Amino acid sequence: MQKTIITVVGRDTVGIIAKVCTYLAGNQVNILDISQTIVDGFFNMMMVADMAGSQKTIPEIRHELHQIGEEIGCQIHVQHEDIFQMMHRI
């Protein structure tokens, strides 16, 4: 398993989840867990995904999701689980 953390933040609009999840499914990235909320018009989503089935590397996925984020007006960040956990240790 190759776990990654994907976060999506931006103004709420129709189709954010569909656009991101369609991209992930098309690249054989399995969503293991997902949480999303909308607060005062701002969309926030966090996913734990497994990239083991994808032919693409994390940097490739990161770059392509960044481009999708620009198209839909959101910031999308992709980090390997180990890096995410090290950054959030106290």
PyMOL Python script that loads the backbone (N, CA, C, O; Angstrom):
from pymol import cmd

cmd.read_pdbstr("""\
ATOM      1  N   MET A   1       0.845  -1.182   0.000  1.00  0.00           N
ATOM      2  CA  MET A   1       0.000   0.000   0.000  1.00  0.00           C
ATOM      3  C   MET A   1       0.886   1.240   0.000  1.00  0.00           C
ATOM      4  O   MET A   1       1.898   1.291   0.700  1.00  0.00           O
ATOM      5  N   GLN A   2       0.507   2.217  -0.772  1.00  0.00           N
ATOM      6  CA  GLN A   2       1.245   3.478  -0.867  1.00  0.00           C
ATOM      7  C   GLN A   2       0.268   4.609  -0.530  1.00  0.00           C
ATOM      8  O   GLN A   2      -0.333   5.212  -1.419  1.00  0.00           O
ATOM      9  N   LYS A   3       0.120   4.886   0.775  1.00  0.00           N
ATOM     10  CA  LYS A   3      -0.870   5.874   1.216  1.00  0.00           C
ATOM     11  C   LYS A   3      -0.412   7.300   0.957  1.00  0.00           C
ATOM     12  O   LYS A   3       0.746   7.655   1.177  1.00  0.00           O
ATOM     13  N   THR A   4      -1.352   8.102   0.486  1.00  0.00           N
ATOM     14  CA  THR A   4      -1.126   9.527   0.305  1.00  0.00           C
ATOM     15  C   THR A   4      -2.271  10.287   0.940  1.00  0.00           C
ATOM     16  O   THR A   4      -3.377   9.764   1.080  1.00  0.00           O
ATOM     17  N   ILE A   5      -2.002  11.524   1.324  1.00  0.00           N
ATOM     18  CA  ILE A   5      -3.011  12.424   1.863  1.00  0.00           C
ATOM     19  C   ILE A   5      -3.269  13.489   0.807  1.00  0.00           C
ATOM     20  O   ILE A   5      -2.343  14.149   0.336  1.00  0.00           O
ATOM     21  N   ILE A   6      -4.533  13.648   0.442  1.00  0.00           N
ATOM     22  CA  ILE A   6      -4.927  14.638  -0.559  1.00  0.00           C
ATOM     23  C   ILE A   6      -5.890  15.609   0.099  1.00  0.00           C
ATOM     24  O   ILE A   6      -6.905  15.198   0.662  1.00  0.00           O
ATOM     25  N   THR A   7      -5.575  16.897   0.030  1.00  0.00           N
ATOM     26  CA  THR A   7      -6.470  17.911   0.585  1.00  0.00           C
ATOM     27  C   THR A   7      -6.912  18.850  -0.526  1.00  0.00           C
ATOM     28  O   THR A   7      -6.145  19.183  -1.429  1.00  0.00           O
ATOM     29  N   VAL A   8      -8.173  19.269  -0.435  1.00  0.00           N
ATOM     30  CA  VAL A   8      -8.762  20.173  -1.417  1.00  0.00           C
ATOM     31  C   VAL A   8      -9.464  21.291  -0.645  1.00  0.00           C
ATOM     32  O   VAL A   8     -10.321  21.021   0.196  1.00  0.00           O
ATOM     33  N   VAL A   9      -9.103  22.539  -0.927  1.00  0.00           N
ATOM     34  CA  VAL A   9      -9.692  23.689  -0.236  1.00  0.00           C
ATOM     35  C   VAL A   9     -10.005  24.775  -1.251  1.00  0.00           C
ATOM     36  O   VAL A   9      -9.194  25.074  -2.127  1.00  0.00           O
ATOM     37  N   GLY A  10     -11.192  25.364  -1.124  1.00  0.00           N
ATOM     38  CA  GLY A  10     -11.549  26.465  -2.006  1.00  0.00           C
ATOM     39  C   GLY A  10     -13.002  26.864  -1.840  1.00  0.00           C
ATOM     40  O   GLY A  10     -13.721  26.286  -1.025  1.00  0.00           O
ATOM     41  N   ARG A  11     -13.432  27.844  -2.606  1.00  0.00           N
ATOM     42  CA  ARG A  11     -14.835  28.246  -2.623  1.00  0.00           C
ATOM     43  C   ARG A  11     -15.668  27.084  -3.125  1.00  0.00           C
ATOM     44  O   ARG A  11     -15.286  26.409  -4.081  1.00  0.00           O
ATOM     45  N   ASP A  12     -16.804  26.846  -2.487  1.00  0.00           N
ATOM     46  CA  ASP A  12     -17.663  25.741  -2.882  1.00  0.00           C
ATOM     47  C   ASP A  12     -18.298  25.996  -4.244  1.00  0.00           C
ATOM     48  O   ASP A  12     -18.877  27.057  -4.479  1.00  0.00           O
ATOM     49  N   THR A  13     -18.186  25.027  -5.129  1.00  0.00           N
ATOM     50  CA  THR A  13     -18.849  25.067  -6.429  1.00  0.00           C
ATOM     51  C   THR A  13     -19.319  23.657  -6.777  1.00  0.00           C
ATOM     52  O   THR A  13     -18.876  22.680  -6.172  1.00  0.00           O
ATOM     53  N   VAL A  14     -20.194  23.562  -7.728  1.00  0.00           N
ATOM     54  CA  VAL A  14     -20.693  22.265  -8.173  1.00  0.00           C
ATOM     55  C   VAL A  14     -19.574  21.481  -8.851  1.00  0.00           C
ATOM     56  O   VAL A  14     -18.860  22.020  -9.697  1.00  0.00           O
ATOM     57  N   GLY A  15     -19.421  20.209  -8.482  1.00  0.00           N
ATOM     58  CA  GLY A  15     -18.532  19.312  -9.198  1.00  0.00           C
ATOM     59  C   GLY A  15     -17.135  19.133  -8.673  1.00  0.00           C
ATOM     60  O   GLY A  15     -16.342  18.427  -9.297  1.00  0.00           O
ATOM     61  N   ILE A  16     -16.789  19.744  -7.544  1.00  0.00           N
ATOM     62  CA  ILE A  16     -15.421  19.603  -7.022  1.00  0.00           C
ATOM     63  C   ILE A  16     -15.110  18.135  -6.735  1.00  0.00           C
ATOM     64  O   ILE A  16     -14.106  17.603  -7.208  1.00  0.00           O
ATOM     65  N   ILE A  17     -15.969  17.491  -5.966  1.00  0.00           N
ATOM     66  CA  ILE A  17     -15.724  16.087  -5.604  1.00  0.00           C
ATOM     67  C   ILE A  17     -15.695  15.217  -6.858  1.00  0.00           C
ATOM     68  O   ILE A  17     -14.829  14.354  -7.003  1.00  0.00           O
ATOM     69  N   ALA A  18     -16.642  15.446  -7.758  1.00  0.00           N
ATOM     70  CA  ALA A  18     -16.713  14.647  -8.986  1.00  0.00           C
ATOM     71  C   ALA A  18     -15.437  14.781  -9.806  1.00  0.00           C
ATOM     72  O   ALA A  18     -14.909  13.783 -10.298  1.00  0.00           O
ATOM     73  N   LYS A  19     -14.941  15.993  -9.956  1.00  0.00           N
ATOM     74  CA  LYS A  19     -13.742  16.235 -10.777  1.00  0.00           C
ATOM     75  C   LYS A  19     -12.518  15.524 -10.179  1.00  0.00           C
ATOM     76  O   LYS A  19     -11.774  14.850 -10.891  1.00  0.00           O
ATOM     77  N   VAL A  20     -12.325  15.683  -8.874  1.00  0.00           N
ATOM     78  CA  VAL A  20     -11.159  15.085  -8.212  1.00  0.00           C
ATOM     79  C   VAL A  20     -11.273  13.562  -8.205  1.00  0.00           C
ATOM     80  O   VAL A  20     -10.311  12.870  -8.539  1.00  0.00           O
ATOM     81  N   CYS A  21     -12.428  13.037  -7.831  1.00  0.00           N
ATOM     82  CA  CYS A  21     -12.597  11.579  -7.737  1.00  0.00           C
ATOM     83  C   CYS A  21     -12.549  10.904  -9.107  1.00  0.00           C
ATOM     84  O   CYS A  21     -12.044   9.788  -9.227  1.00  0.00           O
ATOM     85  N   THR A  22     -13.065  11.565 -10.137  1.00  0.00           N
ATOM     86  CA  THR A  22     -12.994  11.014 -11.496  1.00  0.00           C
ATOM     87  C   THR A  22     -11.538  10.902 -11.941  1.00  0.00           C
ATOM     88  O   THR A  22     -11.136   9.902 -12.536  1.00  0.00           O
ATOM     89  N   TYR A  23     -10.749  11.943 -11.647  1.00  0.00           N
ATOM     90  CA  TYR A  23      -9.323  11.898 -11.976  1.00  0.00           C
ATOM     91  C   TYR A  23      -8.643  10.736 -11.244  1.00  0.00           C
ATOM     92  O   TYR A  23      -7.896   9.968 -11.850  1.00  0.00           O
ATOM     93  N   LEU A  24      -8.905  10.614  -9.946  1.00  0.00           N
ATOM     94  CA  LEU A  24      -8.261   9.561  -9.163  1.00  0.00           C
ATOM     95  C   LEU A  24      -8.650   8.180  -9.682  1.00  0.00           C
ATOM     96  O   LEU A  24      -7.788   7.316  -9.838  1.00  0.00           O
ATOM     97  N   ALA A  25      -9.926   7.963  -9.948  1.00  0.00           N
ATOM     98  CA  ALA A  25     -10.376   6.663 -10.462  1.00  0.00           C
ATOM     99  C   ALA A  25      -9.736   6.359 -11.811  1.00  0.00           C
ATOM    100  O   ALA A  25      -9.352   5.219 -12.073  1.00  0.00           O
ATOM    101  N   GLY A  26      -9.620   7.356 -12.654  1.00  0.00           N
ATOM    102  CA  GLY A  26      -9.011   7.172 -13.967  1.00  0.00           C
ATOM    103  C   GLY A  26      -7.535   6.823 -13.908  1.00  0.00           C
ATOM    104  O   GLY A  26      -6.966   6.313 -14.874  1.00  0.00           O
ATOM    105  N   ASN A  27      -6.919   7.101 -12.766  1.00  0.00           N
ATOM    106  CA  ASN A  27      -5.499   6.793 -12.577  1.00  0.00           C
ATOM    107  C   ASN A  27      -5.273   5.677 -11.561  1.00  0.00           C
ATOM    108  O   ASN A  27      -4.181   5.529 -11.012  1.00  0.00           O
ATOM    109  N   GLN A  28      -6.326   4.893 -11.319  1.00  0.00           N
ATOM    110  CA  GLN A  28      -6.250   3.724 -10.431  1.00  0.00           C
ATOM    111  C   GLN A  28      -5.777   4.066  -9.020  1.00  0.00           C
ATOM    112  O   GLN A  28      -5.062   3.286  -8.391  1.00  0.00           O
ATOM    113  N   VAL A  29      -6.181   5.236  -8.529  1.00  0.00           N
ATOM    114  CA  VAL A  29      -5.893   5.634  -7.151  1.00  0.00           C
ATOM    115  C   VAL A  29      -7.146   5.324  -6.334  1.00  0.00           C
ATOM    116  O   VAL A  29      -8.225   5.842  -6.621  1.00  0.00           O
ATOM    117  N   ASN A  30      -6.999   4.482  -5.323  1.00  0.00           N
ATOM    118  CA  ASN A  30      -8.123   4.039  -4.511  1.00  0.00           C
ATOM    119  C   ASN A  30      -8.309   4.947  -3.299  1.00  0.00           C
ATOM    120  O   ASN A  30      -7.369   5.154  -2.532  1.00  0.00           O
ATOM    121  N   ILE A  31      -9.504   5.486  -3.123  1.00  0.00           N
ATOM    122  CA  ILE A  31      -9.802   6.325  -1.959  1.00  0.00           C
ATOM    123  C   ILE A  31     -10.146   5.412  -0.788  1.00  0.00           C
ATOM    124  O   ILE A  31     -11.114   4.654  -0.846  1.00  0.00           O
ATOM    125  N   LEU A  32      -9.345   5.488   0.277  1.00  0.00           N
ATOM    126  CA  LEU A  32      -9.534   4.655   1.455  1.00  0.00           C
ATOM    127  C   LEU A  32     -10.445   5.317   2.473  1.00  0.00           C
ATOM    128  O   LEU A  32     -11.214   4.643   3.159  1.00  0.00           O
ATOM    129  N   ASP A  33     -10.359   6.637   2.570  1.00  0.00           N
ATOM    130  CA  ASP A  33     -11.171   7.387   3.525  1.00  0.00           C
ATOM    131  C   ASP A  33     -11.336   8.800   2.987  1.00  0.00           C
ATOM    132  O   ASP A  33     -10.441   9.337   2.334  1.00  0.00           O
ATOM    133  N   ILE A  34     -12.486   9.394   3.268  1.00  0.00           N
ATOM    134  CA  ILE A  34     -12.753  10.736   2.759  1.00  0.00           C
ATOM    135  C   ILE A  34     -13.620  11.486   3.759  1.00  0.00           C
ATOM    136  O   ILE A  34     -14.540  10.931   4.359  1.00  0.00           O
ATOM    137  N   SER A  35     -13.298  12.760   3.918  1.00  0.00           N
ATOM    138  CA  SER A  35     -14.075  13.639   4.778  1.00  0.00           C
ATOM    139  C   SER A  35     -14.185  14.979   4.072  1.00  0.00           C
ATOM    140  O   SER A  35     -13.192  15.511   3.577  1.00  0.00           O
ATOM    141  N   GLN A  36     -15.392  15.521   4.027  1.00  0.00           N
ATOM    142  CA  GLN A  36     -15.548  16.835   3.404  1.00  0.00           C
ATOM    143  C   GLN A  36     -16.568  17.633   4.182  1.00  0.00           C
ATOM    144  O   GLN A  36     -17.498  17.091   4.779  1.00  0.00           O
ATOM    145  N   THR A  37     -16.366  18.937   4.158  1.00  0.00           N
ATOM    146  CA  THR A  37     -17.287  19.845   4.835  1.00  0.00           C
ATOM    147  C   THR A  37     -17.316  21.169   4.090  1.00  0.00           C
ATOM    148  O   THR A  37     -16.387  21.519   3.362  1.00  0.00           O
ATOM    149  N   ILE A  38     -18.391  21.881   4.289  1.00  0.00           N
ATOM    150  CA  ILE A  38     -18.521  23.222   3.734  1.00  0.00           C
ATOM    151  C   ILE A  38     -18.840  24.147   4.900  1.00  0.00           C
ATOM    152  O   ILE A  38     -19.814  23.937   5.623  1.00  0.00           O
ATOM    153  N   VAL A  39     -18.014  25.166   5.076  1.00  0.00           N
ATOM    154  CA  VAL A  39     -18.203  26.132   6.147  1.00  0.00           C
ATOM    155  C   VAL A  39     -18.263  27.525   5.533  1.00  0.00           C
ATOM    156  O   VAL A  39     -17.293  27.998   4.941  1.00  0.00           O
ATOM    157  N   ASP A  40     -19.413  28.172   5.681  1.00  0.00           N
ATOM    158  CA  ASP A  40     -19.605  29.538   5.190  1.00  0.00           C
ATOM    159  C   ASP A  40     -19.168  29.690   3.728  1.00  0.00           C
ATOM    160  O   ASP A  40     -18.535  30.679   3.357  1.00  0.00           O
ATOM    161  N   GLY A  41     -19.519  28.693   2.907  1.00  0.00           N
ATOM    162  CA  GLY A  41     -19.216  28.769   1.485  1.00  0.00           C
ATOM    163  C   GLY A  41     -17.837  28.270   1.080  1.00  0.00           C
ATOM    164  O   GLY A  41     -17.502  28.280  -0.104  1.00  0.00           O
ATOM    165  N   PHE A  42     -17.033  27.834   2.045  1.00  0.00           N
ATOM    166  CA  PHE A  42     -15.711  27.302   1.748  1.00  0.00           C
ATOM    167  C   PHE A  42     -15.730  25.782   1.844  1.00  0.00           C
ATOM    168  O   PHE A  42     -16.176  25.213   2.840  1.00  0.00           O
ATOM    169  N   PHE A  43     -15.242  25.139   0.796  1.00  0.00           N
ATOM    170  CA  PHE A  43     -15.200  23.686   0.690  1.00  0.00           C
ATOM    171  C   PHE A  43     -13.862  23.189   1.217  1.00  0.00           C
ATOM    172  O   PHE A  43     -12.818  23.769   0.920  1.00  0.00           O
ATOM    173  N   ASN A  44     -13.894  22.109   2.002  1.00  0.00           N
ATOM    174  CA  ASN A  44     -12.677  21.514   2.538  1.00  0.00           C
ATOM    175  C   ASN A  44     -12.831  19.998   2.476  1.00  0.00           C
ATOM    176  O   ASN A  44     -13.797  19.453   3.011  1.00  0.00           O
ATOM    177  N   MET A  45     -11.898  19.317   1.835  1.00  0.00           N
ATOM    178  CA  MET A  45     -11.949  17.861   1.737  1.00  0.00           C
ATOM    179  C   MET A  45     -10.571  17.289   2.023  1.00  0.00           C
ATOM    180  O   MET A  45      -9.551  17.832   1.598  1.00  0.00           O
ATOM    181  N   MET A  46     -10.566  16.187   2.749  1.00  0.00           N
ATOM    182  CA  MET A  46      -9.331  15.464   3.022  1.00  0.00           C
ATOM    183  C   MET A  46      -9.563  14.005   2.683  1.00  0.00           C
ATOM    184  O   MET A  46     -10.563  13.413   3.088  1.00  0.00           O
ATOM    185  N   MET A  47      -8.631  13.431   1.938  1.00  0.00           N
ATOM    186  CA  MET A  47      -8.736  12.032   1.548  1.00  0.00           C
ATOM    187  C   MET A  47      -7.457  11.292   1.918  1.00  0.00           C
ATOM    188  O   MET A  47      -6.357  11.841   1.854  1.00  0.00           O
ATOM    189  N   VAL A  48      -7.629  10.042   2.304  1.00  0.00           N
ATOM    190  CA  VAL A  48      -6.509   9.119   2.415  1.00  0.00           C
ATOM    191  C   VAL A  48      -6.678   8.183   1.224  1.00  0.00           C
ATOM    192  O   VAL A  48      -7.720   7.546   1.068  1.00  0.00           O
ATOM    193  N   ALA A  49      -5.659   8.105   0.394  1.00  0.00           N
ATOM    194  CA  ALA A  49      -5.756   7.322  -0.832  1.00  0.00           C
ATOM    195  C   ALA A  49      -4.573   6.369  -0.951  1.00  0.00           C
ATOM    196  O   ALA A  49      -3.495   6.615  -0.411  1.00  0.00           O
ATOM    197  N   ASP A  50      -4.803   5.275  -1.672  1.00  0.00           N
ATOM    198  CA  ASP A  50      -3.749   4.292  -1.938  1.00  0.00           C
ATOM    199  C   ASP A  50      -3.365   4.393  -3.408  1.00  0.00           C
ATOM    200  O   ASP A  50      -4.192   4.170  -4.292  1.00  0.00           O
ATOM    201  N   MET A  51      -2.111   4.728  -3.659  1.00  0.00           N
ATOM    202  CA  MET A  51      -1.623   4.896  -5.035  1.00  0.00           C
ATOM    203  C   MET A  51      -0.922   3.658  -5.565  1.00  0.00           C
ATOM    204  O   MET A  51      -0.339   3.709  -6.648  1.00  0.00           O
ATOM    205  N   ALA A  52      -0.958   2.550  -4.842  1.00  0.00           N
ATOM    206  CA  ALA A  52      -0.214   1.348  -5.254  1.00  0.00           C
ATOM    207  C   ALA A  52      -0.630   0.850  -6.636  1.00  0.00           C
ATOM    208  O   ALA A  52       0.196   0.280  -7.349  1.00  0.00           O
ATOM    209  N   GLY A  53      -1.883   1.048  -7.034  1.00  0.00           N
ATOM    210  CA  GLY A  53      -2.348   0.560  -8.327  1.00  0.00           C
ATOM    211  C   GLY A  53      -2.105   1.514  -9.481  1.00  0.00           C
ATOM    212  O   GLY A  53      -2.362   1.168 -10.634  1.00  0.00           O
ATOM    213  N   SER A  54      -1.616   2.709  -9.189  1.00  0.00           N
ATOM    214  CA  SER A  54      -1.428   3.718 -10.233  1.00  0.00           C
ATOM    215  C   SER A  54      -0.089   3.544 -10.944  1.00  0.00           C
ATOM    216  O   SER A  54       0.910   3.152 -10.341  1.00  0.00           O
ATOM    217  N   GLN A  55      -0.096   3.844 -12.232  1.00  0.00           N
ATOM    218  CA  GLN A  55       1.139   3.830 -13.019  1.00  0.00           C
ATOM    219  C   GLN A  55       1.932   5.122 -12.830  1.00  0.00           C
ATOM    220  O   GLN A  55       3.096   5.205 -13.222  1.00  0.00           O
ATOM    221  N   LYS A  56       1.294   6.135 -12.224  1.00  0.00           N
ATOM    222  CA  LYS A  56       1.932   7.446 -12.069  1.00  0.00           C
ATOM    223  C   LYS A  56       2.584   7.570 -10.691  1.00  0.00           C
ATOM    224  O   LYS A  56       2.183   6.913  -9.730  1.00  0.00           O
ATOM    225  N   THR A  57       3.592   8.425 -10.626  1.00  0.00           N
ATOM    226  CA  THR A  57       4.274   8.694  -9.363  1.00  0.00           C
ATOM    227  C   THR A  57       3.512   9.770  -8.580  1.00  0.00           C
ATOM    228  O   THR A  57       2.639  10.447  -9.124  1.00  0.00           O
ATOM    229  N   ILE A  58       3.850   9.913  -7.316  1.00  0.00           N
ATOM    230  CA  ILE A  58       3.230  10.965  -6.504  1.00  0.00           C
ATOM    231  C   ILE A  58       3.493  12.344  -7.111  1.00  0.00           C
ATOM    232  O   ILE A  58       2.563  13.146  -7.183  1.00  0.00           O
ATOM    233  N   PRO A  59       4.720  12.660  -7.551  1.00  0.00           N
ATOM    234  CA  PRO A  59       4.925  13.976  -8.176  1.00  0.00           C
ATOM    235  C   PRO A  59       4.056  14.202  -9.419  1.00  0.00           C
ATOM    236  O   PRO A  59       3.587  15.318  -9.642  1.00  0.00           O
ATOM    237  N   GLU A  60       3.839  13.177 -10.219  1.00  0.00           N
ATOM    238  CA  GLU A  60       2.978  13.318 -11.397  1.00  0.00           C
ATOM    239  C   GLU A  60       1.533  13.575 -10.991  1.00  0.00           C
ATOM    240  O   GLU A  60       0.874  14.458 -11.540  1.00  0.00           O
ATOM    241  N   ILE A  61       1.046  12.803 -10.030  1.00  0.00           N
ATOM    242  CA  ILE A  61      -0.319  12.984  -9.529  1.00  0.00           C
ATOM    243  C   ILE A  61      -0.455  14.376  -8.916  1.00  0.00           C
ATOM    244  O   ILE A  61      -1.447  15.066  -9.150  1.00  0.00           O
ATOM    245  N   ARG A  62       0.540  14.787  -8.133  1.00  0.00           N
ATOM    246  CA  ARG A  62       0.527  16.102  -7.490  1.00  0.00           C
ATOM    247  C   ARG A  62       0.411  17.212  -8.540  1.00  0.00           C
ATOM    248  O   ARG A  62      -0.401  18.125  -8.397  1.00  0.00           O
ATOM    249  N   HIS A  63       1.219  17.128  -9.582  1.00  0.00           N
ATOM    250  CA  HIS A  63       1.214  18.139 -10.636  1.00  0.00           C
ATOM    251  C   HIS A  63      -0.137  18.187 -11.354  1.00  0.00           C
ATOM    252  O   HIS A  63      -0.690  19.267 -11.564  1.00  0.00           O
ATOM    253  N   GLU A  64      -0.657  17.042 -11.722  1.00  0.00           N
ATOM    254  CA  GLU A  64      -1.921  16.999 -12.454  1.00  0.00           C
ATOM    255  C   GLU A  64      -3.093  17.453 -11.593  1.00  0.00           C
ATOM    256  O   GLU A  64      -3.992  18.135 -12.085  1.00  0.00           O
ATOM    257  N   LEU A  65      -3.097  17.081 -10.305  1.00  0.00           N
ATOM    258  CA  LEU A  65      -4.163  17.557  -9.418  1.00  0.00           C
ATOM    259  C   LEU A  65      -4.044  19.058  -9.172  1.00  0.00           C
ATOM    260  O   LEU A  65      -5.054  19.745  -9.017  1.00  0.00           O
ATOM    261  N   HIS A  66      -2.816  19.569  -9.136  1.00  0.00           N
ATOM    262  CA  HIS A  66      -2.624  21.018  -9.006  1.00  0.00           C
ATOM    263  C   HIS A  66      -3.269  21.736 -10.194  1.00  0.00           C
ATOM    264  O   HIS A  66      -3.923  22.765 -10.025  1.00  0.00           O
ATOM    265  N   GLN A  67      -3.082  21.190 -11.382  1.00  0.00           N
ATOM    266  CA  GLN A  67      -3.691  21.788 -12.574  1.00  0.00           C
ATOM    267  C   GLN A  67      -5.221  21.726 -12.505  1.00  0.00           C
ATOM    268  O   GLN A  67      -5.899  22.689 -12.865  1.00  0.00           O
ATOM    269  N   ILE A  68      -5.757  20.612 -12.048  1.00  0.00           N
ATOM    270  CA  ILE A  68      -7.210  20.493 -11.886  1.00  0.00           C
ATOM    271  C   ILE A  68      -7.692  21.517 -10.866  1.00  0.00           C
ATOM    272  O   ILE A  68      -8.733  22.145 -11.059  1.00  0.00           O
ATOM    273  N   GLY A  69      -6.940  21.686  -9.782  1.00  0.00           N
ATOM    274  CA  GLY A  69      -7.288  22.676  -8.770  1.00  0.00           C
ATOM    275  C   GLY A  69      -7.377  24.076  -9.351  1.00  0.00           C
ATOM    276  O   GLY A  69      -8.289  24.833  -9.018  1.00  0.00           O
ATOM    277  N   GLU A  70      -6.434  24.425 -10.215  1.00  0.00           N
ATOM    278  CA  GLU A  70      -6.476  25.738 -10.863  1.00  0.00           C
ATOM    279  C   GLU A  70      -7.724  25.889 -11.725  1.00  0.00           C
ATOM    280  O   GLU A  70      -8.328  26.961 -11.759  1.00  0.00           O
ATOM    281  N   GLU A  71      -8.111  24.828 -12.415  1.00  0.00           N
ATOM    282  CA  GLU A  71      -9.310  24.859 -13.265  1.00  0.00           C
ATOM    283  C   GLU A  71     -10.592  25.082 -12.448  1.00  0.00           C
ATOM    284  O   GLU A  71     -11.499  25.789 -12.886  1.00  0.00           O
ATOM    285  N   ILE A  72     -10.654  24.476 -11.266  1.00  0.00           N
ATOM    286  CA  ILE A  72     -11.881  24.546 -10.467  1.00  0.00           C
ATOM    287  C   ILE A  72     -11.806  25.564  -9.333  1.00  0.00           C
ATOM    288  O   ILE A  72     -12.742  25.679  -8.542  1.00  0.00           O
ATOM    289  N   GLY A  73     -10.704  26.301  -9.247  1.00  0.00           N
ATOM    290  CA  GLY A  73     -10.579  27.345  -8.236  1.00  0.00           C
ATOM    291  C   GLY A  73     -10.311  26.839  -6.834  1.00  0.00           C
ATOM    292  O   GLY A  73     -10.767  27.432  -5.857  1.00  0.00           O
ATOM    293  N   CYS A  74      -9.572  25.745  -6.732  1.00  0.00           N
ATOM    294  CA  CYS A  74      -9.237  25.162  -5.424  1.00  0.00           C
ATOM    295  C   CYS A  74      -7.731  24.919  -5.332  1.00  0.00           C
ATOM    296  O   CYS A  74      -7.032  24.831  -6.341  1.00  0.00           O
ATOM    297  N   GLN A  75      -7.260  24.813  -4.105  1.00  0.00           N
ATOM    298  CA  GLN A  75      -5.884  24.387  -3.879  1.00  0.00           C
ATOM    299  C   GLN A  75      -5.927  22.904  -3.546  1.00  0.00           C
ATOM    300  O   GLN A  75      -6.630  22.487  -2.625  1.00  0.00           O
ATOM    301  N   ILE A  76      -5.182  22.120  -4.287  1.00  0.00           N
ATOM    302  CA  ILE A  76      -5.125  20.684  -4.045  1.00  0.00           C
ATOM    303  C   ILE A  76      -3.687  20.315  -3.721  1.00  0.00           C
ATOM    304  O   ILE A  76      -2.767  20.607  -4.485  1.00  0.00           O
ATOM    305  N   HIS A  77      -3.508  19.665  -2.569  1.00  0.00           N
ATOM    306  CA  HIS A  77      -2.183  19.248  -2.121  1.00  0.00           C
ATOM    307  C   HIS A  77      -2.146  17.731  -1.980  1.00  0.00           C
ATOM    308  O   HIS A  77      -3.107  17.114  -1.521  1.00  0.00           O
ATOM    309  N   VAL A  78      -1.026  17.142  -2.381  1.00  0.00           N
ATOM    310  CA  VAL A  78      -0.828  15.701  -2.306  1.00  0.00           C
ATOM    311  C   VAL A  78       0.487  15.448  -1.584  1.00  0.00           C
ATOM    312  O   VAL A  78       1.533  15.971  -1.967  1.00  0.00           O
ATOM    313  N   GLN A  79       0.416  14.625  -0.517  1.00  0.00           N
ATOM    314  CA  GLN A  79       1.624  14.300   0.245  1.00  0.00           C
ATOM    315  C   GLN A  79       1.628  12.817   0.561  1.00  0.00           C
ATOM    316  O   GLN A  79       0.577  12.223   0.805  1.00  0.00           O
ATOM    317  N   HIS A  80       2.804  12.223   0.555  1.00  0.00           N
ATOM    318  CA  HIS A  80       2.935  10.849   1.025  1.00  0.00           C
ATOM    319  C   HIS A  80       2.555  10.841   2.507  1.00  0.00           C
ATOM    320  O   HIS A  80       2.845  11.796   3.228  1.00  0.00           O
ATOM    321  N   GLU A  81       1.916   9.783   2.953  1.00  0.00           N
ATOM    322  CA  GLU A  81       1.452   9.697   4.344  1.00  0.00           C
ATOM    323  C   GLU A  81       2.584   9.927   5.349  1.00  0.00           C
ATOM    324  O   GLU A  81       2.382  10.608   6.355  1.00  0.00           O
ATOM    325  N   ASP A  82       3.762   9.373   5.093  1.00  0.00           N
ATOM    326  CA  ASP A  82       4.884   9.529   6.027  1.00  0.00           C
ATOM    327  C   ASP A  82       5.275  10.996   6.196  1.00  0.00           C
ATOM    328  O   ASP A  82       5.545  11.442   7.311  1.00  0.00           O
ATOM    329  N   ILE A  83       5.307  11.741   5.103  1.00  0.00           N
ATOM    330  CA  ILE A  83       5.656  13.163   5.163  1.00  0.00           C
ATOM    331  C   ILE A  83       4.578  13.928   5.920  1.00  0.00           C
ATOM    332  O   ILE A  83       4.883  14.781   6.753  1.00  0.00           O
ATOM    333  N   PHE A  84       3.310  13.617   5.627  1.00  0.00           N
ATOM    334  CA  PHE A  84       2.198  14.275   6.311  1.00  0.00           C
ATOM    335  C   PHE A  84       2.292  14.045   7.821  1.00  0.00           C
ATOM    336  O   PHE A  84       2.140  14.987   8.599  1.00  0.00           O
ATOM    337  N   GLN A  85       2.537  12.820   8.232  1.00  0.00           N
ATOM    338  CA  GLN A  85       2.611  12.512   9.665  1.00  0.00           C
ATOM    339  C   GLN A  85       3.801  13.188  10.323  1.00  0.00           C
ATOM    340  O   GLN A  85       3.686  13.673  11.448  1.00  0.00           O
ATOM    341  N   MET A  86       4.938  13.230   9.650  1.00  0.00           N
ATOM    342  CA  MET A  86       6.119  13.884  10.227  1.00  0.00           C
ATOM    343  C   MET A  86       5.891  15.393  10.384  1.00  0.00           C
ATOM    344  O   MET A  86       6.351  15.995  11.354  1.00  0.00           O
ATOM    345  N   MET A  87       5.190  15.990   9.442  1.00  0.00           N
ATOM    346  CA  MET A  87       4.920  17.432   9.511  1.00  0.00           C
ATOM    347  C   MET A  87       3.950  17.783  10.636  1.00  0.00           C
ATOM    348  O   MET A  87       3.961  18.908  11.136  1.00  0.00           O
ATOM    349  N   HIS A  88       3.113  16.828  11.037  1.00  0.00           N
ATOM    350  CA  HIS A  88       2.077  17.117  12.024  1.00  0.00           C
ATOM    351  C   HIS A  88       2.340  16.467  13.384  1.00  0.00           C
ATOM    352  O   HIS A  88       1.428  16.336  14.200  1.00  0.00           O
ATOM    353  N   ARG A  89       3.574  16.067  13.620  1.00  0.00           N
ATOM    354  CA  ARG A  89       3.963  15.533  14.934  1.00  0.00           C
ATOM    355  C   ARG A  89       4.256  16.687  15.869  1.00  0.00           C
ATOM    356  O   ARG A  89       4.768  17.729  15.461  1.00  0.00           O
ATOM    357  N   ILE A  90       3.930  16.486  17.099  1.00  0.00           N
ATOM    358  CA  ILE A  90       4.217  17.519  18.110  1.00  0.00           C
ATOM    359  C   ILE A  90       5.363  17.070  18.974  1.00  0.00           C
ATOM    360  O   ILE A  90       5.767  17.790  19.887  1.00  0.00           O
TER     361      ILE A  90
END
""", "prot")
cmd.dss("prot")
cmd.show_as("cartoon", "prot")
cmd.util.cbc("prot")
cmd.orient("prot")
